[in-house]
Every structure is written in structure tokens, then in C-alpha cells.
Amino acid sequence: MIKNSLFLSLFTLIVFCAAAQNKPNIVYILADDLGYGDVGCYGQQKIETPNIDALAKEGKRFTQHYAFPVCAPSRYSLMTGINSGKAYIRGNDEWGERGDVWNFKAMEANPFLEGQLPIPDSTFTIAELLKGAGYATALVGKWGLGTPFSNGEPNKQGFDYFYGFICQRQDHTYYSGHLWENEMRVPLNNKIIDPQVRFPKDKDSLDEKNFEVYQQKDYAPGFLIKAALNFIDKNAGKPFFLYYASPLPHVSLQAPKKWVEYYHKKFGDEKPYMGGSYFPCRYPRSTYAAMISTLDEQVGQIVAELKKKGLYDNTIIMFCSDNGPSFGGVGVDAPYFNSGGLFKSESGWGKGSVHEAGIREPFIVSWPGKIKAGSTSDMVSATIDMMPTFCELLHIPSPKNIDGISILPEILGKAQTQQHPYLYWEYPEYGGQVAVRMNNWKGVILNINKGNMQWQLFDLSTDIQEQHDVAAQHADIIQQMDAIVKKEHHTPEVNTFLMPALEEKYGKSK
């Protein structure tokens, strides 16, 4: 299928509205499973993030910015500007009918087992938008929207250059057997070990030497940052878009020794994580903090490279996370770090949940001389807003049938006339969930796959942690939320994303 040929042809006609040398470079940094409260400028007290905090000090910090509960659909919405009621990807579909997709040795032997359900060729992405506007485009890091040799490959979705993990499962170990560079595997000097292991019962779990088997030679994030810096270096003479989708700090808990030792000294001794779903870890709290500091260090390296090349003043840097902090049982102690920030950090409230800690994310935008340093925005915004924002920035038409709005005026401190009347989420996993944010009202339906269609309603102006359900007192608000679901929900094209109770009440075909 020819993808949005009208928009692509329009770009060739009006791209000269902005001279190439005046187009700002765009660097979008996406963390993985980083909570709203996991960085210093959003209240983190234990983990040090000076480089991320510096972006906020030099730019604007958004306090009401939203993404999605889990990886793949969050990245889909970011790339397309389409909300989850209409999205092709609504969950982490591992496309298991191909075979033993969770077998790491099988994946290493057979690349056809890698990756997630591919997005269709007709999908129109931010990368295609910016490439059509004259940008060199790169994805470095984690993709999660396709498989090798499919239409969902990054190079077939607008990225001139790709380096990293095409498959979300592959980065469950940071010592993987390979990365991808464009459409070719790049071997790493690591053994293939399934991360779903438990610490041996006959070993001393307090002896850190017994955990060394889970640390190998080639640490993937170190290769990712080198690729990102190399892309900046090679494209310094033309406008570029770098989507740096770091896998950090997603588990397994694995980090450079220098940072683990730093936080071990700071935190003191702690109980080991014995593994199961992910690799065991001797110092889980210290390692989680070390992973975030590694990401922060890489943010600093990107900024330093931009300054070295004389590009910093003409580069917009955006920093966000794909979803909220990880849950218990995988080694992450979100309550210890208060990773949810203002919101509840316990399991069931962060990653995998449509509650605030699961979908409200840190969002920082820096652009020297264009954005007031140290400013803050309380505007309700979302990752679906990136595509129309870039369109307004470059004076090109925004694609039709997307759900985002341009937040460029808000970013630049100008009058923001367009606002979201509401934001909508639907998520078929973790029991099946729906959420609506409308003004200060937050409506949630949980356990849809068990037949529940009862709304819970929270007033975020007085109940930021969503503890007091006031649905019974506001039938009029519930009625409005019902109307929003009826408007936004479309029957998914992929059967695994169906929620029968939702279909029965609201379903309609596209």
C-alpha cells in the first residue's frame, strides 16, 4: 500500500518554507520504564541525574505529560500521533504463532523469531514526516514495532539509520548476542543466557562473586551511545532527527560496575534479587540507580557532542519515558525510590496500569535561546502531540486522522490556543483497562476482560493518587466519559487486542 502519498508529495512542494540551514535538529530521548519520580528535577532524592536535571534547568519541564502503560503501544502512539482507541498496536504482541519466541537461544539461531507484531507498511511515522522534510533520520536503541525482514523494520518506516534492538525481548538482557545495524546483525562478545533464571540454591547469595556470571563483556547500552554520537558527527552539516530510545532502566538489572559500586557505597548493604523472570542481582537497588545514572551520563554525552559540533543552540532536545516504573517481583523496588513521584509507586499502579504512575511521564524540552530557562508547564499533553508539534515547527501540514495537537506554542512560551478536551486510553492487557482524562477528572475502568464495565472516577485536583472513587456522586461526568469511549473506541484490527465486554458496549468497526 502506498503510505500517505498526499502528505509525502506535499512535503516536496512546501519544504522550502524553511531554509535547510535554519531547521533545528531534533533529538528525542526516550527512557524505558522510567518513573515520573525517578529523576531529580521531578523530586527524586536518592538517584543522581545531573544531566537530565540540567536540561530542565535550561529548558521547560512539563508536569502533565502522558504516554501509555507499556512499551510497544506507547512507541506506536509516539511515532504516529494516534491514540489507542484507533491504534493498530494496543499491547505487547510478541507474535507467538511464529514459534518459540521466548527462547533466547532459538532467537539467536533464527532471526525470524525476533521482534513484535509488525506495524503495517501503510503506517505513517514521525521519521517519514521528518525525512520528507529534508531531515536525516536515525533510531538508536529499542524499536518494538516489527520484526526483521518485515514491513515493520525501522528502515522501512522512515529511518535512514537504525542501530539497536529490533526486539523488545532481546533487551531483557543487556549482554545480548547481537544488535542490529540497519538490516544486518552485529555480533556482540557475549554468551547466550536466558534471563529467566533463578539464583542457584547451593550458592551463597551474599557473595557478589557468585553473581558475576550474569555480567559479561559487551554491555549493549555502551554500543548504543557510541552509535548515537557517531550519527551526530556524520550528520552535523544537515538537519537531523535522532530518536534515542534507550532500553534503560528496564530490567534485567545490569549496570556498569563503577555506578553499582557508587550506589552500593551510598545505600549500604541490601538483600539480593534472586531472579526468576529476570537475571538475579546482588545489589538490586544500587543497580537500578546505576542504570538511571548510566542513562543520565549518556544524556550528558549527547549534549557534549552537540556543543562540540556547534549544534547545541540549534537543537531541540526532548526527554521522556515510555511508561511508568516497573512492578514488584522483577528486582525493582519502586516504593523505595518513590519512583511514582506524586503518585503511588506500588505494583498495580505503575507500569501496566492506566493509573497516573503508569502513564504520566517526565517530559523535558530544551532549546537554548528559544525556551525560557527553568520554566514549567502544567498543560495536559501527550506523546501523540509530537507529530503535529514537529509539523508546526517546520510549517508543514499535519496528517489528517491523528489525535495529537501541536504544543509548540506552549513549548516556546507563547499563547497556546489549542487544548485537549480529553485524552483517551484503552489497554487490553493486565485485565483490560480504559481511562479518560478530562479536565481534572480521571475515569478508569479495570478488569474489563472479566466482564467489569464499572467506572471509577477521581478528581485529580484533590486526589492525585486516585484513592477516592466519586463516580456515584457524578453521574453526569460518567455519562460524558461514556460518550468519549463511544467516540474513540474502534474495533481493533488485531484480534489479540479485543476486549469482548468493551466491544459489546461500545464496539464499532473502523
Sequence and secondary structure as in RCSB ss.txt:
>XXXX:A:sequence
MIKNSLFLSLFTLIVFCAAAQNKPNIVYILADDLGYGDVGCYGQQKIETPNIDALAKEGKRFTQHYAFPVCAPSR
YSLMTGINSGKAYIRGNDEWGERGDVWNFKAMEANPFLEGQLPIPDSTFTIAELLKGAGYATALVGKWGLGTPFS
NGEPNKQGFDYFYGFICQRQDHTYYSGHLWENEMRVPLNNKIIDPQVRFPKDKDSLDEKNFEVYQQKDYAPGFLI
KAALNFIDKNAGKPFFLYYASPLPHVSLQAPKKWVEYYHKKFGDEKPYMGGSYFPCRYPRSTYAAMISTLDEQVG
QIVAELKKKGLYDNTIIMFCSDNGPSFGGVGVDAPYFNSGGLFKSESGWGKGSVHEAGIREPFIVSWPGKIKAGS
TSDMVSATIDMMPTFCELLHIPSPKNIDGISILPEILGKAQTQQHPYLYWEYPEYGGQVAVRMNNWKGVILNINK
GNMQWQLFDLSTDIQEQHDVAAQHADIIQQMDAIVKKEHHTPEVNTFLMPALEEKYGKSK
>XXXX:A:secstr
   SHHHHHHHHHHGGGS GGGS EEEEEEESS  TTSSGGGT SSS  HHHHHHHHHSEEEEEEE  SSHHHHH
HHHHH   TTT S  S    GGGS TT HHHHHH GGG S S   TT   HHHHHHHTT EEEEEEE  S  TTS
TTSGGGTT SEEEEES TTGGGSSS SEEEETTEEEE S     S  B  TTS TT GGGGGGG  S  HHHHHH
HHHHHHHHHTTTS EEEEEE  TT SS    HHHHHHHHHHH     B BSSS  BSSHHHHHHHHHHHHHHHHH
HHHHHHHHTT GGGEEEEEEESS    TTTT  HHHHTTTTTS  STTTSTT SSHHHHEEEEEEE TTTS TTE
EEEEEEEGGGHHHHHHHHHT    TT      HHHHHTS      S EEEEE STT EEEEEETTEEEEE  GGG
T    EEEETTT TT     GGG HHHHHHHHHHHHHH    SSGGG  HHHHHHH    
